[in-house]
């Protein structure tokens, strides 16, 4: 029986309040004016889910939100993009997380109140969704404090049902850079660190060597570069791709759009170099608008950008 869903995303859904302009805070009760403020879809998992849906994939998202305005905003925005949210959990006792993004061109700082971000547990994951998905993606590994211990079993169940798996680690606020991740990579088909994360997790400063060491755990390692572009390694196969020209407004969520593009390529059966090029195009084009989802491309837009970049 064919899978009903292409992609199941497990992870974080919290709104981002994106501030743009001169966003360097001045303490001492000083008030500064910024150019723009936008309340947008946030959370690595939610942004990746939106990017994949924009590319035409059938997507479900499972996470925990609070019974509050932020939680309702997130569920409404996901549903409006055609994402299946029936597996989402609303916890009336906990607040939805929220991030404030201080964005200036190609750099940003992030302040996050975690709320329900790390409250998802394995027992809360709808097994019907898991078994009916072609791929299971986990976002913000280091923030998923309650889900991490359950991921080995969840990944075994996903593989037994014929699905593939992936992880985007995102930043580790604790600075420990493990939490069972290295052991779990043996059950992970695609791993999506950025260059800083790859170096921190491996303990190796050279990003090419770091990617190679991570790839030795098994599976595909696709590394995102801060200036755009990327690198993918799988066994002896190595491919690189430069960024796609784009007028950068905000880099929030570009790595999550990269993930969505790469997975769309893999689920379409494309070879790794083409998956990487699509991922880079999606990440680059997503920076065209404020927030993580406003600039995400359709498949037609991404392929057109790739043709124009040749």
Backbone bond lengths (Angstrom), bond angles and torsions (degrees), N, CA, C in turn:
res aa  C-N    CA-C-N  psi(-1)  N-CA   C-N-CA  omega(-1)  CA-C   N-CA-C  phi
1 X - - - 1.465 - - 1.515 108.87 -
2 X 1.354 119.40 127.20 1.456 120.40 -177.36 1.521 111.84 -66.80
3 X 1.347 115.99 149.28 1.462 120.93 179.35 1.530 110.08 -65.62
4 X 1.330 115.55 142.83 1.460 120.40 178.12 1.518 111.82 -78.84
5 X 1.332 116.80 -26.19 1.455 122.06 -175.50 1.522 110.19 -123.06
6 X 1.310 115.84 145.62 1.461 120.03 172.28 1.520 110.87 -81.65
7 X 1.325 116.37 -39.92 1.460 120.48 -169.32 1.517 111.26 -142.31
8 X 1.332 115.64 130.97 1.463 122.93 170.50 1.524 107.12 -114.33
9 X 1.330 116.49 122.58 1.461 122.03 179.08 1.524 108.71 -106.02
10 X 1.330 116.05 127.96 1.462 122.80 175.79 1.521 108.26 -111.47
11 X 1.333 117.30 127.47 1.461 116.42 177.76 1.500 115.31 157.94
12 X 1.327 114.68 -139.77 1.453 122.05 -166.81 1.522 112.51 -98.96
13 X 1.338 114.22 139.34 1.464 122.13 174.46 1.518 107.26 -138.07
14 X 1.293 116.35 103.88 1.461 120.76 177.79 1.527 108.55 -146.07
15 X 1.322 118.77 142.42 1.456 118.78 -179.08 1.521 111.87 -68.30
16 X 1.323 114.32 151.64 1.458 122.28 172.60 1.517 108.88 -108.08
17 X 1.313 116.79 128.99 1.459 121.19 167.64 1.522 106.15 -97.74
18 X 1.332 115.74 105.66 1.463 121.54 -174.63 1.523 109.41 -96.04
19 X 1.330 116.58 120.14 1.456 122.94 175.82 1.523 108.46 -106.90
20 X 1.336 116.88 130.44 1.453 121.66 -177.82 1.519 110.34 -123.30
21 X 1.344 114.16 148.24 1.463 120.56 179.32 1.511 110.17 120.67
22 X 1.334 117.31 -141.14 1.460 122.05 176.81 1.521 107.45 -83.77
23 X 1.325 115.43 89.23 1.467 120.72 -169.65 1.525 113.42 -101.62
24 X 1.335 118.10 9.86 1.466 120.36 177.30 1.517 108.22 -70.27
25 X 1.355 118.66 115.31 1.468 119.15 -176.62 1.525 111.82 -65.32
26 X 1.317 115.71 148.13 1.464 122.27 174.82 1.521 107.48 -122.32
27 X 1.329 117.02 109.74 1.452 120.54 -179.29 1.531 110.49 -79.56
28 X 1.312 117.36 -172.88 1.443 120.76 -173.73 1.517 111.45 82.22
29 X 1.337 115.88 29.89 1.457 123.64 179.44 1.526 112.76 61.24
30 X 1.335 116.43 26.07 1.465 120.28 177.99 1.517 109.87 -84.58
31 X 1.313 116.64 142.02 1.463 121.71 177.05 1.518 109.78 -107.93
32 X 1.337 115.37 131.45 1.461 121.35 176.92 1.520 108.97 -119.57
33 X 1.305 116.29 146.94 1.451 121.43 176.47 1.520 109.53 -98.39
34 X 1.346 117.05 138.58 1.455 122.38 177.52 1.527 108.62 -112.36
35 X 1.332 115.60 168.04 1.462 119.63 -174.86 1.520 113.19 -76.05
36 X 1.332 116.55 -34.48 1.464 119.12 -169.98 1.515 110.26 -159.74
37 X 1.326 116.76 146.06 1.463 123.46 173.16 1.522 108.48 -133.18
38 X 1.344 116.70 130.84 1.464 121.20 -178.41 1.522 109.20 -135.62
39 X 1.327 116.92 131.80 1.466 121.90 171.82 1.519 107.15 -95.16
40 X 1.341 116.37 115.90 1.463 121.15 -171.09 1.521 110.13 -136.10
41 X 1.327 115.33 169.21 1.464 121.51 175.47 1.526 109.55 -59.01
42 X 1.327 116.16 131.42 1.455 120.93 178.87 1.516 111.52 -136.24
43 X 1.310 114.35 176.90 1.455 121.39 -173.44 1.511 109.28 94.67
44 X 1.316 116.87 128.62 1.464 121.15 -177.38 1.521 111.65 -54.47
45 X 1.344 116.83 -43.96 1.455 119.85 -177.66 1.510 112.70 -66.79
46 X 1.334 116.78 -44.64 1.456 120.33 -179.62 1.525 111.00 -63.66
47 X 1.326 117.74 -40.82 1.464 120.97 179.90 1.527 110.42 -66.28
48 X 1.329 117.20 -42.65 1.469 119.94 177.88 1.528 110.61 -62.87
49 X 1.329 117.12 -41.22 1.464 120.56 178.67 1.525 110.66 -61.77
50 X 1.331 117.10 -43.18 1.464 120.81 178.99 1.526 110.98 -64.42
51 X 1.333 116.78 -40.59 1.460 119.91 178.85 1.515 112.04 -63.31
52 X 1.324 116.46 -41.02 1.463 120.42 179.89 1.527 110.80 -67.70
53 X 1.331 117.19 -40.94 1.462 120.15 177.72 1.523 110.84 -63.98
54 X 1.321 116.52 -38.32 1.467 120.99 178.33 1.527 110.92 -62.45
55 X 1.317 116.72 -30.95 1.466 121.68 178.87 1.527 112.48 -82.15
56 X 1.317 116.85 -2.51 1.463 120.17 175.57 1.511 115.43 101.95
57 X 1.331 118.90 5.59 1.461 120.81 178.50 1.524 110.95 -79.63
58 X 1.331 115.57 153.31 1.463 122.24 173.40 1.524 107.16 -87.09
59 X 1.335 116.74 114.37 1.466 121.66 -166.14 1.531 110.83 -124.81
60 X 1.330 115.14 139.99 1.464 122.06 168.52 1.521 108.42 -122.89
61 X 1.308 116.02 149.83 1.462 121.36 177.95 1.520 109.30 -126.76
62 X 1.343 115.89 136.83 1.462 121.94 175.22 1.519 108.74 -126.64
63 X 1.314 115.93 122.93 1.455 122.54 176.69 1.513 108.52 -161.27
64 X 1.329 115.67 -177.75 1.460 121.29 -179.71 1.528 108.76 -117.49
65 X 1.325 116.02 132.19 1.459 122.19 172.99 1.520 108.73 -128.66
66 X 1.317 116.08 165.18 1.452 120.39 176.39 1.517 111.61 -88.68
67 X 1.316 115.49 166.93 1.464 121.48 176.88 1.530 107.95 -87.59
68 X 1.333 115.12 70.24 1.461 121.23 -175.14 1.520 109.46 -147.58
69 X 1.322 116.45 -179.91 1.460 120.56 -176.64 1.523 111.79 -61.61
70 X 1.328 118.00 -40.01 1.458 120.50 179.99 1.530 110.87 -64.99
71 X 1.331 116.59 -41.68 1.459 119.97 179.03 1.514 111.77 -64.49
72 X 1.327 116.71 -44.61 1.468 119.96 178.46 1.518 111.19 -64.64
73 X 1.323 117.11 -37.44 1.463 120.61 176.63 1.523 110.52 -59.45
74 X 1.324 116.69 -46.68 1.463 119.88 -177.12 1.524 111.58 -66.06
75 X 1.324 118.02 -46.35 1.465 120.16 -179.41 1.524 110.87 -63.26
76 X 1.325 116.54 -38.31 1.457 119.76 179.03 1.516 112.37 -66.78
77 X 1.326 116.63 -41.49 1.472 120.37 -179.89 1.523 111.59 -67.24
78 X 1.315 117.46 -40.02 1.469 120.55 177.84 1.527 110.39 -64.64
79 X 1.321 116.59 -47.09 1.464 120.21 -179.16 1.522 111.06 -62.78
80 X 1.338 117.13 -36.32 1.461 120.86 -179.41 1.519 111.75 -64.10
81 X 1.318 117.37 -22.30 1.459 121.85 178.58 1.531 112.36 -94.80
82 X 1.325 116.26 10.57 1.453 120.68 177.12 1.507 114.90 81.59
83 X 1.324 117.78 15.57 1.462 122.02 -178.42 1.527 109.54 -88.19
84 X 1.321 116.36 134.09 1.460 122.96 179.93 1.530 108.83 -73.99
85 X 1.331 117.49 115.79 1.469 121.58 -178.05 1.530 112.43 -111.78
86 X 1.336 117.63 14.84 1.474 118.80 -175.55 1.524 111.84 -63.63
87 X 1.341 118.39 -22.55 1.451 120.74 179.43 1.516 114.23 -87.95
88 X 1.326 117.90 -1.26 1.459 120.38 179.59 1.530 110.61 -71.91
89 X 1.306 116.25 146.18 1.460 123.16 -177.62 1.524 108.74 -110.62
90 X 1.337 116.43 130.06 1.456 122.14 175.97 1.527 108.22 -104.96
91 X 1.334 116.70 116.53 1.462 122.31 -178.49 1.531 108.64 -102.92
92 X 1.339 118.01 110.99 1.464 119.69 -176.85 1.521 113.87 -72.84
93 X 1.332 117.36 -8.16 1.469 120.37 -176.68 1.517 113.09 -98.51
94 X 1.334 117.63 -4.66 1.467 120.80 -173.46 1.524 110.63 -130.80
95 X 1.344 118.55 146.75 1.464 120.57 178.60 1.529 111.00 -83.30
96 X 1.313 116.05 146.56 1.461 120.54 171.81 1.530 108.73 -64.78
97 X 1.311 116.81 141.27 1.455 120.31 176.10 1.522 111.40 -66.22
98 X 1.315 116.24 162.16 1.469 121.23 177.03 1.521 108.47 -151.37
99 X 1.339 115.43 143.19 1.464 120.98 177.29 1.522 109.95 -120.25
100 X 1.309 116.16 140.06 1.464 122.48 170.69 1.519 106.90 -105.27
101 X 1.329 116.07 119.63 1.463 122.08 -177.84 1.521 108.56 -103.07
102 X 1.321 116.59 119.16 1.467 121.66 174.22 1.520 106.85 -96.03
103 X 1.329 116.07 101.19 1.464 121.40 -168.88 1.517 110.97 -108.14
104 X 1.345 115.04 128.45 1.464 119.75 174.40 1.523 108.08 -138.48
105 X 1.322 115.70 97.17 1.462 121.04 178.60 1.504 111.95 63.11
106 X 1.339 116.59 -119.78 1.457 121.55 -174.70 1.523 113.17 -93.36
107 X 1.325 118.13 11.88 1.459 120.87 178.23 1.525 108.32 -132.88
108 X 1.323 115.48 160.37 1.460 120.00 179.68 1.523 109.62 -158.52
109 X 1.319 115.42 157.27 1.464 123.20 169.64 1.522 107.12 -119.91
110 X 1.327 116.31 148.96 1.459 121.07 -174.46 1.525 109.49 -128.97
111 X 1.333 116.16 128.84 1.459 122.90 173.10 1.521 107.23 -115.54
112 X 1.328 117.22 120.69 1.468 120.93 -174.65 1.515 111.35 -123.71
113 X 1.332 115.11 129.98 1.469 121.85 165.46 1.523 105.91 -96.69
114 X 1.342 119.32 108.84 1.466 120.94 -166.51 1.518 114.84 -62.92
115 X 1.328 118.91 -38.16 1.461 119.08 -178.03 1.519 111.26 50.63
116 X 1.343 116.94 -123.85 1.467 122.33 -176.39 1.528 113.52 -86.11
117 X 1.346 118.33 4.06 1.465 120.81 -174.10 1.525 112.31 -52.93
118 X 1.333 117.69 -41.05 1.458 120.73 -176.54 1.509 114.66 -101.15
119 X 1.347 117.76 20.15 1.466 120.80 -173.03 1.530 114.57 -92.74
120 X 1.327 117.84 -9.24 1.465 119.44 179.76 1.525 109.93 -66.71
121 X 1.345 116.29 133.98 1.460 122.86 177.37 1.517 108.70 -124.43
122 X 1.323 115.34 158.75 1.454 119.74 -178.44 1.513 113.21 -56.59
123 X 1.331 117.52 -38.14 1.459 120.37 -177.79 1.529 112.49 -67.27
124 X 1.337 117.58 -17.58 1.458 121.46 179.69 1.525 112.87 -86.86
125 X 1.332 117.36 -9.78 1.462 121.00 -178.03 1.522 109.78 -79.45
126 X 1.305 116.24 121.26 1.465 122.96 -179.97 1.528 109.31 -62.68
127 X 1.332 117.08 114.68 1.467 120.87 -177.15 1.520 112.35 -68.68
128 X 1.334 117.84 -28.34 1.462 119.05 176.18 1.526 110.36 -64.10
129 X 1.325 117.06 -40.79 1.469 120.59 175.97 1.524 110.62 -64.18
130 X 1.328 116.04 -42.58 1.463 120.25 -179.03 1.524 110.92 -60.67
131 X 1.324 115.87 -44.78 1.466 120.19 -176.11 1.524 112.67 -75.77
132 X 1.326 117.34 -17.63 1.462 119.46 -177.42 1.527 112.86 -101.76
133 X 1.340 116.76 13.58 1.469 121.17 -177.29 1.520 111.38 -111.23
134 X 1.315 115.94 143.15 1.460 120.73 177.13 1.527 112.12 -78.00
135 X 1.324 116.89 -26.60 1.462 120.39 -178.09 1.523 109.16 -147.23
136 X 1.342 116.11 143.89 1.467 122.99 177.80 1.520 108.38 -120.28
137 X 1.328 115.76 122.19 1.469 121.72 -178.05 1.522 109.48 -116.07
138 X 1.330 116.80 133.52 1.464 122.78 177.77 1.521 108.77 -111.83
139 X 1.318 116.04 127.31 1.458 121.05 -179.45 1.525 111.09 -103.71
140 X 1.324 114.92 158.04 1.474 121.76 172.65 1.526 112.26 47.35
141 X 1.331 115.56 55.86 1.467 121.27 -175.05 1.523 111.88 -50.38
142 X 1.320 117.17 -45.72 1.462 119.41 -173.47 1.529 112.43 -72.54
143 X 1.319 118.27 -19.09 1.462 120.73 175.51 1.524 112.32 -86.96
144 X 1.337 116.95 -15.62 1.469 120.98 -176.12 1.527 110.12 -86.01
145 X 1.323 115.91 64.90 1.472 121.23 -173.53 1.529 112.46 -62.13
146 X 1.328 118.44 -35.28 1.461 121.06 -178.38 1.522 112.08 -84.43
147 X 1.332 117.29 -26.68 1.462 121.12 -177.68 1.522 112.47 -84.19
148 X 1.327 117.64 -31.24 1.471 121.25 -173.18 1.524 113.93 -50.61
149 X 1.340 119.93 -47.47 1.474 118.06 -177.77 1.521 113.20 -64.39
150 X 1.336 117.78 -21.67 1.465 121.52 -176.20 1.523 113.02 -93.67
151 X 1.329 117.91 -7.18 1.463 119.48 -174.11 1.525 114.03 -66.88
152 X 1.331 121.17 -37.87 1.474 118.00 177.57 1.533 112.31 -55.52
153 X 1.325 117.29 -44.87 1.465 120.15 179.80 1.526 111.09 -68.94
154 X 1.338 117.77 -40.92 1.461 120.45 178.26 1.522 111.29 -61.77
155 X 1.325 116.57 -40.95 1.470 119.86 179.25 1.523 110.86 -68.14
156 X 1.331 117.52 -36.07 1.470 119.51 175.78 1.531 109.96 -63.23
157 X 1.322 116.84 -42.50 1.461 120.29 178.48 1.521 111.09 -63.88
158 X 1.328 116.57 -41.46 1.468 120.47 179.44 1.521 110.36 -62.11
159 X 1.327 116.89 -46.74 1.462 120.29 179.87 1.529 111.40 -64.06
160 X 1.322 116.16 -39.00 1.472 119.26 179.15 1.523 111.47 -63.27
161 X 1.345 116.08 -28.67 1.461 120.63 178.65 1.524 112.53 -86.91
162 X 1.344 116.37 1.06 1.458 120.18 177.78 1.509 114.97 93.50
163 X 1.336 118.02 6.75 1.463 121.43 -179.69 1.524 111.12 -90.22
164 X 1.324 115.73 158.32 1.452 122.48 170.54 1.529 108.40 -101.89
165 X 1.354 116.07 169.31 1.463 120.43 -172.17 1.520 110.78 -135.24
166 X 1.328 115.21 156.66 1.469 120.05 175.00 1.520 109.84 -152.84
167 X 1.340 114.33 160.55 1.467 122.25 178.49 1.520 109.03 -137.91
168 X 1.331 116.02 136.30 1.461 122.12 164.18 1.522 106.20 -110.48
169 X 1.342 118.33 115.77 1.466 118.71 -173.87 1.520 113.36 -71.48
170 X 1.341 117.28 -35.36 1.458 122.38 -169.22 1.537 109.83 55.90
171 X 1.308 115.90 -174.28 1.458 121.42 -173.49 1.529 110.68 -74.41
172 X 1.336 115.86 147.25 1.464 121.09 175.51 1.523 108.48 -101.53
173 X 1.345 118.89 102.45 1.470 120.06 -179.26 1.522 113.03 -60.60
174 X 1.335 117.53 -26.00 1.461 121.08 -179.88 1.529 112.21 -79.87
175 X 1.331 117.14 -16.86 1.459 120.86 178.28 1.511 114.86 74.39
176 X 1.346 118.50 16.05 1.473 120.22 -178.76 1.533 112.20 -92.14
177 X 1.310 118.32 -31.60 1.457 124.41 170.11 1.534 114.35 61.99
178 X 1.335 116.47 35.74 1.469 118.45 173.52 1.519 109.35 -145.35
179 X 1.336 118.15 -88.53 1.454 120.38 179.18 1.515 113.12 60.30
180 X 1.355 117.22 31.44 1.456 121.56 -179.55 1.509 114.12 89.38
181 X 1.345 117.72 0.59 1.460 120.89 -175.07 1.520 112.53 -64.76
182 X 1.313 117.91 -47.41 1.463 120.00 -175.63 1.532 111.53 -60.35
183 X 1.319 116.10 -38.37 1.469 119.43 177.79 1.529 110.77 -67.97
184 X 1.331 116.58 -37.26 1.465 121.18 -177.96 1.530 112.00 -70.90
185 X 1.333 117.49 -22.11 1.467 119.26 -179.24 1.528 112.14 -59.46
186 X 1.331 117.32 -25.52 1.460 119.76 176.50 1.519 112.95 -64.74
187 X 1.333 117.84 -19.35 1.464 122.30 177.70 1.537 111.79 -108.00
188 X 1.333 116.61 10.41 1.462 121.42 -173.74 1.521 109.59 -110.07
189 X 1.320 116.57 121.44 1.465 120.40 -177.13 1.519 113.09 -77.18
190 X 1.345 118.55 -33.99 1.464 122.64 178.65 1.525 108.66 -136.18
191 X 1.328 116.10 133.53 1.456 121.76 -179.97 1.517 107.98 -123.25
192 X 1.350 117.43 130.61 1.462 122.29 -169.49 1.534 113.20 -121.96
193 X 1.327 120.18 63.42 1.464 118.98 174.20 1.522 110.73 -81.31
194 X 1.344 117.04 158.90 1.461 117.90 164.33 1.521 108.22 -86.97
195 X 1.325 116.45 178.28 1.465 119.04 -172.60 1.526 111.88 -64.21
196 X 1.337 118.52 -37.21 1.465 120.94 177.96 1.520 110.86 -66.27
197 X 1.321 116.67 -42.73 1.463 121.25 -179.37 1.521 111.23 -67.37
198 X 1.328 117.25 -40.17 1.468 120.09 178.85 1.524 110.93 -60.83
199 X 1.322 116.42 -41.69 1.472 119.86 179.49 1.523 111.18 -68.48
200 X 1.340 116.99 -41.14 1.465 119.73 -178.63 1.524 111.60 -67.76
201 X 1.316 117.03 -41.82 1.473 120.58 -177.77 1.522 111.29 -68.18
202 X 1.332 116.40 -40.08 1.466 120.28 -177.99 1.518 112.90 -83.64
203 X 1.327 117.16 -21.80 1.463 121.01 -174.31 1.506 113.02 74.65
204 X 1.328 117.76 19.50 1.473 122.94 -177.76 1.521 108.66 -121.55
205 X 1.342 117.04 129.89 1.463 120.61 -172.87 1.518 113.37 -77.01
206 X 1.325 117.79 -30.85 1.469 120.81 179.51 1.529 108.91 -78.57
207 X 1.342 116.12 118.89 1.466 119.11 -171.24 1.521 111.94 -66.51
208 X 1.337 118.69 -33.58 1.460 120.37 178.32 1.524 111.24 -65.32
209 X 1.332 115.15 -44.15 1.469 119.51 178.16 1.517 110.06 -66.61
210 X 1.339 116.75 -40.69 1.462 121.10 179.07 1.525 110.73 -59.69
211 X 1.325 116.76 -45.33 1.465 120.48 179.42 1.521 110.48 -62.55
212 X 1.329 116.67 -40.22 1.457 120.19 178.69 1.512 112.61 -63.04
213 X 1.329 116.57 -41.34 1.465 120.55 178.88 1.533 110.45 -65.58
214 X 1.329 116.94 -41.84 1.467 119.88 178.44 1.519 110.85 -65.31
215 X 1.336 116.74 -37.21 1.467 120.54 -179.86 1.523 111.57 -67.25
216 X 1.333 117.96 -23.44 1.461 121.17 178.48 1.527 112.02 -64.91
217 X 1.333 116.95 -19.07 1.464 119.84 177.84 1.521 111.37 -75.28
218 X 1.328 116.24 -9.96 1.463 120.65 179.49 1.513 110.89 111.69
219 X 1.307 116.91 152.25 1.451 120.61 176.73 1.519 113.04 85.44
220 X 1.327 115.07 -171.77 1.459 124.26 -177.80 1.520 108.63 -99.91
221 X 1.331 116.80 136.88 1.468 121.99 173.26 1.516 107.59 -116.60
222 X 1.324 116.94 118.45 1.460 122.56 177.67 1.522 107.51 -115.44
223 X 1.319 116.39 115.23 1.465 122.38 -174.25 1.525 109.44 -102.02
224 X 1.323 116.02 131.91 1.456 122.74 178.63 1.522 109.38 -97.06
225 X 1.322 117.34 133.78 1.457 121.78 179.25 1.523 109.87 -98.35
226 X 1.338 115.42 142.05 1.455 119.93 -177.11 1.513 113.49 -61.05
227 X 1.329 118.28 -33.04 1.459 121.35 -179.97 1.519 112.08 -86.99
228 X 1.332 116.39 9.43 1.460 121.13 -176.38 1.509 109.65 98.23
229 X 1.297 115.85 166.92 1.448 120.25 -177.39 1.511 111.09 83.72
230 X 1.334 115.62 179.15 1.447 118.89 -177.43 1.514 112.15 -169.66
231 X 1.314 114.45 174.54 1.459 123.96 -177.27 1.516 107.28 -139.45
232 X 1.343 117.08 136.59 1.452 120.37 176.08 1.516 109.49 -127.83
233 X 1.329 116.65 137.44 1.461 123.34 177.39 1.519 109.43 -130.48
234 X 1.324 115.69 137.85 1.463 122.04 174.20 1.518 106.80 -151.94
235 X 1.333 116.79 106.70 1.459 119.56 -175.15 1.524 109.98 62.42
236 X 1.332 116.30 -124.30 1.461 121.14 179.22 1.526 112.49 -90.71
237 X 1.320 117.23 -3.08 1.470 120.41 -177.05 1.534 110.01 -87.73
238 X 1.336 114.97 130.54 1.461 121.30 179.03 1.518 108.35 -133.73
239 X 1.340 116.80 134.96 1.461 121.02 176.06 1.520 108.58 -140.12
240 X 1.333 115.69 150.07 1.456 122.73 178.16 1.515 109.13 -130.49
241 X 1.336 115.49 155.83 1.459 119.86 177.37 1.518 108.96 -147.83
242 X 1.329 115.51 136.47 1.460 121.02 175.71 1.525 109.55 -81.25
243 X 1.334 115.97 163.11 1.460 120.50 179.41 1.525 110.97 -70.10
244 X 1.318 115.80 159.65 1.456 123.21 175.21 1.527 107.79 -93.60
245 X 1.338 119.35 131.84 1.473 119.99 179.76 1.529 111.23 -57.18
246 X 1.332 116.21 131.84 1.463 121.89 177.49 1.522 108.06 -154.35
247 X 1.315 115.69 145.85 1.465 120.21 175.54 1.524 107.76 -79.13
248 X 1.335 116.43 107.17 1.462 121.21 -170.96 1.529 110.39 -76.66
249 X 1.334 114.98 121.53 1.458 122.12 173.04 1.521 109.59 -103.05
250 X 1.330 117.20 -43.88 1.463 121.90 -175.41 1.524 108.35 -159.66
251 X 1.318 116.86 127.97 1.469 120.64 -178.29 1.526 113.53 -89.82
252 X 1.338 117.78 1.65 1.467 120.47 179.67 1.525 111.18 -54.57
253 X 1.329 116.30 127.46 1.459 120.99 174.81 1.515 115.56 78.09
254 X 1.342 118.38 4.42 1.471 119.34 -178.31 1.520 111.03 -61.06
255 X 1.328 117.19 -37.14 1.461 120.00 178.49 1.514 112.76 -66.49
256 X 1.321 117.31 -33.54 1.463 120.91 178.20 1.529 110.91 -71.33
257 X 1.337 116.87 -35.87 1.470 120.44 174.69 1.527 110.47 -67.47
258 X 1.333 117.12 -35.39 1.471 122.21 172.72 1.533 109.11 -57.19
259 X 1.342 116.96 -48.94 1.467 120.85 179.71 1.521 110.70 -56.20
260 X 1.353 115.68 -46.88 1.462 120.33 -178.08 1.521 111.05 -60.05
261 X 1.338 116.60 -42.42 1.461 120.16 179.73 1.513 112.39 -65.20
262 X 1.324 116.45 -43.54 1.460 119.62 -179.41 1.525 110.57 -62.83
263 X 1.328 116.34 -44.29 1.467 119.76 -178.94 1.522 111.46 -67.34
264 X 1.331 117.14 -35.57 1.470 119.30 176.29 1.526 110.42 -61.80
265 X 1.321 116.24 -41.24 1.458 119.77 177.52 1.517 111.93 -64.53
266 X 1.328 117.10 -44.27 1.465 120.58 -179.78 1.529 111.02 -63.53
267 X 1.317 116.32 -42.31 1.460 119.77 -178.67 1.527 112.06 -71.00
268 X 1.324 116.15 -18.71 1.469 120.73 173.04 1.526 112.11 -88.15
269 X 1.347 117.04 -0.84 1.452 121.09 177.93 1.517 114.78 78.69
270 X 1.334 117.93 21.69 1.461 121.26 -177.96 1.525 111.08 -77.02
271 X 1.331 118.25 154.79 1.465 121.04 173.13 1.528 110.86 -68.27
272 X 1.339 115.92 157.35 1.465 120.74 -173.89 1.529 113.94 -55.44
273 X 1.340 120.73 -44.69 1.470 118.29 -179.37 1.521 113.04 -59.20
274 X 1.335 117.13 -38.72 1.459 119.52 179.48 1.531 110.70 -71.35
275 X 1.335 117.94 -36.64 1.466 120.74 174.79 1.529 110.50 -58.89
276 X 1.336 115.69 -43.24 1.454 120.03 -179.59 1.523 111.02 -65.07
277 X 1.320 117.50 -42.56 1.463 119.40 179.68 1.518 111.37 -62.86
278 X 1.344 116.90 -40.68 1.454 119.76 176.93 1.528 110.49 -64.30
279 X 1.315 117.03 -42.20 1.462 121.23 179.27 1.525 110.79 -59.66
280 X 1.320 116.59 -46.29 1.463 121.17 -179.94 1.521 110.75 -63.57
281 X 1.335 116.84 -41.30 1.466 120.06 178.17 1.525 110.37 -61.34
282 X 1.323 117.16 -44.06 1.462 120.56 -179.27 1.529 111.32 -65.37
283 X 1.336 116.56 -42.55 1.453 119.54 177.79 1.513 112.46 -64.33
284 X 1.328 116.71 -43.23 1.470 121.00 -178.94 1.523 111.16 -65.68
285 X 1.321 117.50 -47.66 1.464 120.88 -176.65 1.525 112.22 -68.37
286 X 1.329 117.21 -25.64 1.470 119.62 -178.93 1.517 112.06 -66.79
287 X 1.324 118.05 -16.68 1.468 121.15 -178.13 1.528 112.39 -81.41
288 X 1.332 118.17 1.69 1.465 121.83 -175.18 1.523 113.47 -72.72
289 X 1.328 118.09 -15.09 1.461 121.51 -175.45 1.523 109.55 -139.69
290 X 1.321 116.15 161.50 1.459 120.83 178.76 1.524 110.29 -67.37
291 X 1.322 115.43 142.18 1.454 120.84 -179.73 1.510 111.89 85.97
292 X 1.335 115.31 173.88 1.456 120.27 -174.32 1.507 115.70 -83.23
293 X 1.340 118.68 -18.03 1.458 119.90 -172.41 1.526 114.58 -116.58
294 X 1.337 118.34 -17.10 1.453 120.95 -173.53 1.516 114.59 -62.08
295 X 1.343 117.07 -30.74 1.460 120.67 -178.47 1.515 114.36 -104.54
296 X 1.335 117.89 5.68 1.466 119.68 -176.88 1.526 110.49 -61.93
297 X 1.348 116.90 134.00 1.463 119.90 -175.09 1.527 113.17 -87.00
298 X 1.313 114.87 157.37 1.461 120.76 164.51 1.527 107.79 -75.30
299 X 1.325 116.52 169.35 1.456 119.69 176.59 1.530 110.45 -61.88
300 X 1.325 117.01 -39.61 1.465 120.54 179.36 1.523 111.22 -62.06
301 X 1.344 117.10 -42.87 1.465 120.40 178.55 1.517 111.91 -64.75
302 X 1.341 116.09 -42.14 1.462 119.79 -179.05 1.510 111.45 -64.89
303 X 1.333 117.13 -44.59 1.479 120.34 179.96 1.525 110.41 -66.75
304 X 1.334 117.70 -36.20 1.458 120.61 177.82 1.534 110.36 -64.54
305 X 1.324 116.86 -40.58 1.462 120.54 177.81 1.524 111.23 -64.56
306 X 1.334 117.04 -38.10 1.449 120.11 177.14 1.522 111.26 -64.15
307 X 1.322 116.85 -41.42 1.471 120.07 178.17 1.517 110.70 -63.16
308 X 1.346 116.30 -41.13 1.461 120.26 -178.75 1.515 112.88 -70.36
309 X 1.336 117.59 -22.43 1.467 120.79 -178.18 1.517 112.44 -85.28
310 X 1.326 118.19 -6.87 1.472 120.46 -177.77 1.519 111.03 -73.73
